[in-house]
Amino acid sequence: MNKKVVDYYTEIFSENERHEDGFGQIQRQRTLNIFKQYLQGNPLKIIDIGGATGAYSFDLARAGHNVHLLDIVPAHIEKAERIGLDKGILLDGYHVGDAKDLEFEDNSFDAVILHGPLYHITGLVERKKVLNEALRILKSNGVLFGFAINRYAGVFYGIHSELILDDTYFEMVKTEVETGFRTRNPTWHFHLPEELEAEITSSGFKIEATKGVVSPVWMLPDIESKIADAEMHEKILRVCELLENEPKIGQDFVCIGRKQ
């Protein structure tokens, strides 16, 4: 699986550009707003695992936190280092590594962010290794942000794009709805909120909240031009906030856990 993920993000998909379209811009702002709710007080030591080229890492560092970025894709970390130099924002560490086997000391971080690992690792046993490592490196009362793709994301996208009427696409999302498994290369796991909550609590965390990130608002026609307007931007975000307690109706969600 690791090689497929590395090859996908190195040769096919640009994670850095993903944050530039309408969906990506909403997702980024919403994610940062959620971080602000839980990352308060003195500068915190944070690790962004699966953080790709550091979109969130640099924002958190700019806010005054001490941030480490870790990703399994070497090209992501190389690009993040270049971006940091261009922005004049240096992170505390840039690491190529595997979320299942972290080279950090116990009880060393105030916050752990998990993006890609929870939806690119399809096996429960392997995902539990990621969560166990996150628990190990977190300080007591440290916070976990576990990001997931919603089980019904493919269906929602298919309805919006009309791909749902294509037989091949329908069979793919039928498997996703029934099992959470996306067969496209690389493979993915799409969670139900209660499913991820169970994985996190069984790993030793206490769930504080589960929040939808983007909500269905991304399906607005011509979303890119709307979000470019400051007033419309705020109206779009307020829809996301209105629906954040209904994580099943959006494309993605985050479980926020606390180490006891």
C-alpha positions as CSV (number, residue, x, y, z in Angstrom):
1,M,0.0,0.0,0.0
2,N,2.8,2.5,0.9
3,K,4.3,2.3,-2.6
4,K,1.0,2.9,-4.3
5,V,0.3,5.9,-2.1
6,V,3.7,7.3,-2.7
7,D,3.5,6.8,-6.5
8,Y,0.0,8.3,-6.6
9,Y,1.0,11.5,-4.8
10,T,4.4,11.7,-6.6
11,E,3.3,11.0,-10.2
12,I,-0.5,11.6,-10.5
13,F,-2.1,13.8,-8.0
14,S,-1.0,17.3,-6.8
15,E,-1.9,17.6,-3.1
16,N,-0.6,21.1,-3.0
17,E,-3.0,22.3,-5.7
18,R,-6.0,20.6,-4.0
19,H,-6.4,23.5,-1.6
20,E,-6.8,26.0,-4.5
21,D,-10.3,25.0,-5.8
22,G,-13.6,25.9,-4.2
23,F,-13.9,22.8,-2.1
24,G,-10.2,23.0,-1.0
25,Q,-10.5,26.6,0.1
26,I,-13.6,25.9,2.2
27,Q,-12.0,22.8,3.7
28,R,-8.8,24.7,4.6
29,Q,-10.6,27.6,6.3
30,R,-13.0,25.3,8.1
31,T,-10.1,23.1,9.3
32,L,-8.2,26.1,10.6
33,N,-11.3,27.3,12.4
34,I,-11.6,24.0,14.1
35,F,-7.9,24.0,15.1
36,K,-8.3,27.4,16.7
37,Q,-11.1,26.1,18.9
38,Y,-8.8,23.5,20.5
39,L,-5.3,24.8,20.1
40,Q,-5.3,27.7,22.5
41,G,-2.9,29.1,25.0
42,N,0.9,29.1,24.9
43,P,2.7,27.9,21.8
44,L,2.0,24.2,21.4
45,K,4.2,21.4,20.1
46,I,2.2,19.9,17.2
47,I,2.9,17.2,14.7
48,D,1.0,17.2,11.4
49,I,1.0,13.5,10.2
50,G,0.1,12.9,6.6
51,G,0.3,16.7,6.2
52,A,1.6,16.5,2.6
53,T,3.3,19.8,1.6
54,G,2.4,21.5,4.9
55,A,-0.7,23.6,4.0
56,Y,-1.8,23.4,7.7
57,S,1.6,23.2,9.2
58,F,2.6,26.6,7.9
59,D,-0.6,28.2,9.1
60,L,-0.1,26.7,12.6
61,A,3.5,27.8,12.6
62,R,2.5,31.3,11.6
63,A,0.1,31.3,14.6
64,G,3.1,30.8,16.8
65,H,3.1,27.0,17.4
66,N,6.1,24.7,17.2
67,V,5.2,22.4,14.3
68,H,6.6,19.2,12.9
69,L,5.5,17.9,9.5
70,L,5.6,14.2,8.7
71,D,4.5,12.5,5.4
72,I,5.2,9.2,3.8
73,V,5.8,10.8,0.4
74,P,9.4,12.1,0.1
75,A,8.3,14.6,-2.7
76,H,5.8,16.2,-0.3
77,I,8.5,16.9,2.3
78,E,11.0,18.2,-0.3
79,K,8.3,20.6,-1.6
80,A,7.3,21.6,1.9
81,E,10.9,22.6,2.7
82,R,11.0,24.7,-0.4
83,I,7.7,26.3,0.4
84,G,8.9,27.1,3.9
85,L,12.0,28.9,2.5
86,D,9.8,30.8,0.1
87,K,7.4,31.9,2.8
88,G,10.1,32.6,5.3
89,I,8.3,30.2,7.7
90,L,10.5,27.4,9.1
91,L,8.9,24.4,10.8
92,D,10.6,22.7,13.7
93,G,11.0,19.5,11.7
94,Y,10.4,18.0,8.3
95,H,10.2,14.2,8.4
96,V,9.6,11.4,5.9
97,G,8.1,8.6,7.9
98,D,5.4,6.0,8.5
99,A,2.5,6.9,10.8
100,K,2.5,3.3,12.1
101,D,6.0,3.6,13.4
102,L,7.0,7.0,14.6
103,E,10.5,8.0,15.7
104,F,9.5,10.4,18.4
105,E,9.7,10.0,22.2
106,D,6.7,9.2,24.4
107,N,4.6,12.1,25.7
108,S,6.3,14.7,23.5
109,F,3.5,16.5,21.6
110,D,0.6,18.7,22.7
111,A,-1.4,17.9,19.5
112,V,-1.4,15.2,16.8
113,I,-3.1,15.8,13.4
114,L,-3.9,12.7,11.3
115,H,-5.0,13.3,7.8
116,G,-4.1,10.7,5.1
117,P,-3.3,7.7,7.3
118,L,-6.9,7.2,8.5
119,Y,-8.3,7.0,5.0
120,H,-5.4,5.6,3.0
121,I,-4.8,2.7,5.4
122,T,-7.7,0.2,4.6
123,G,-7.0,-2.4,7.3
124,L,-8.4,-1.8,10.9
125,V,-5.4,-3.4,12.5
126,E,-3.0,-1.1,10.7
127,R,-5.1,2.0,11.4
128,K,-5.1,1.0,15.1
129,K,-1.3,1.0,14.9
130,V,-1.5,4.7,13.8
131,L,-3.8,5.6,16.6
132,N,-1.7,3.8,19.2
133,E,1.4,5.7,18.0
134,A,-0.5,9.0,18.2
135,L,-1.5,8.1,21.8
136,R,2.1,7.2,22.7
137,I,3.6,10.5,21.5
138,L,0.9,12.7,22.9
139,K,1.3,14.3,26.3
140,S,-1.3,13.8,29.0
141,N,-4.4,15.8,28.0
142,G,-3.0,16.2,24.5
143,V,-5.5,16.5,21.6
144,L,-5.9,14.3,18.5
145,F,-7.5,15.5,15.3
146,G,-8.5,12.4,13.3
147,F,-9.7,13.4,9.8
148,A,-11.7,11.0,7.7
149,I,-13.6,10.8,4.4
150,N,-17.3,10.2,4.9
151,R,-18.7,6.8,3.8
152,Y,-21.2,8.5,1.4
153,A,-18.7,11.0,-0.1
154,G,-18.6,9.1,-3.4
155,V,-22.4,9.0,-3.6
156,F,-22.7,12.7,-3.0
157,Y,-20.1,13.5,-5.6
158,G,-21.7,11.1,-8.1
159,I,-25.1,12.9,-7.7
160,H,-23.5,16.3,-8.1
161,S,-21.6,15.3,-11.2
162,E,-24.3,12.8,-12.5
163,L,-21.7,10.1,-12.5
164,I,-24.0,8.1,-10.2
165,L,-26.0,7.2,-13.4
166,D,-22.9,5.4,-14.8
167,D,-23.0,1.7,-14.0
168,T,-19.3,1.3,-13.3
169,Y,-19.3,4.3,-11.0
170,F,-22.4,3.1,-9.3
171,E,-20.9,-0.3,-8.6
172,M,-17.8,1.4,-7.1
173,V,-19.8,3.6,-4.7
174,K,-22.1,0.7,-3.9
175,T,-19.1,-1.1,-2.5
176,E,-18.1,2.0,-0.6
177,V,-21.5,2.4,1.1
178,E,-21.6,-1.3,2.0
179,T,-18.0,-1.7,3.2
180,G,-16.2,1.6,3.3
181,F,-13.7,0.3,0.8
182,R,-12.8,2.3,-2.3
183,T,-11.3,0.1,-4.9
184,R,-9.6,2.8,-7.0
185,N,-5.8,2.8,-6.9
186,P,-4.6,3.6,-4.4
187,T,-7.2,2.0,-2.2
188,W,-9.1,4.1,0.4
189,H,-11.2,3.6,3.5
190,F,-14.3,5.8,3.9
191,H,-15.6,5.9,7.5
192,L,-18.9,6.3,9.2
193,P,-18.5,8.8,12.1
194,E,-19.5,6.2,14.7
195,E,-17.0,3.8,13.2
196,L,-14.0,6.2,13.6
197,E,-15.2,7.2,17.0
198,A,-15.1,3.5,18.0
199,E,-11.6,3.1,16.6
200,I,-10.3,6.2,18.5
201,T,-11.9,5.3,21.8
202,S,-10.7,1.7,21.7
203,S,-7.2,3.1,21.3
204,G,-7.4,4.9,24.6
205,F,-8.8,8.4,23.7
206,K,-11.9,10.2,25.0
207,I,-13.9,11.7,22.1
208,E,-14.6,15.4,22.7
209,A,-16.4,16.1,19.4
210,T,-17.0,14.9,15.9
211,K,-17.5,17.6,13.4
212,G,-18.3,17.8,9.7
213,V,-15.8,19.9,7.9
214,V,-17.1,21.1,4.6
215,S,-20.8,20.1,4.6
216,P,-22.9,19.9,1.3
217,V,-22.3,23.6,0.6
218,W,-19.5,22.7,-1.8
219,M,-22.2,21.7,-4.3
220,L,-23.3,25.3,-4.9
221,P,-23.0,26.2,-8.6
222,D,-19.9,28.2,-9.5
223,I,-18.4,27.8,-6.0
224,E,-15.0,29.2,-6.9
225,S,-16.3,32.6,-7.8
226,K,-18.6,32.7,-4.8
227,I,-15.9,32.0,-2.3
228,A,-13.7,34.7,-3.9
229,D,-16.2,37.3,-2.7
230,A,-15.6,38.1,1.0
231,E,-19.3,38.4,1.9
232,M,-20.2,35.1,0.2
233,H,-17.2,33.4,1.7
234,E,-18.6,34.1,5.2
235,K,-22.0,33.0,4.2
236,I,-20.6,29.7,2.9
237,L,-18.7,29.1,6.1
238,R,-21.8,29.8,8.3
239,V,-23.6,27.0,6.4
240,C,-20.7,24.6,7.3
241,E,-20.9,25.7,10.9
242,L,-24.7,25.2,10.9
243,L,-24.3,21.6,9.8
244,E,-21.1,20.6,11.6
245,N,-22.9,18.4,14.0
246,E,-24.2,16.3,11.1
247,P,-21.0,14.8,9.8
248,K,-22.8,12.1,7.7
249,I,-24.1,14.7,5.2
250,G,-20.7,16.1,4.1
251,Q,-17.7,14.8,2.3
252,D,-15.4,14.8,5.3
253,F,-15.3,15.0,9.1
254,V,-12.9,15.1,12.0
255,C,-13.0,13.3,15.3
256,I,-11.4,15.2,18.1
257,G,-10.0,13.0,20.9
258,R,-8.2,13.7,24.2
259,K,-5.5,11.6,25.8
260,Q,-6.5,10.9,29.4
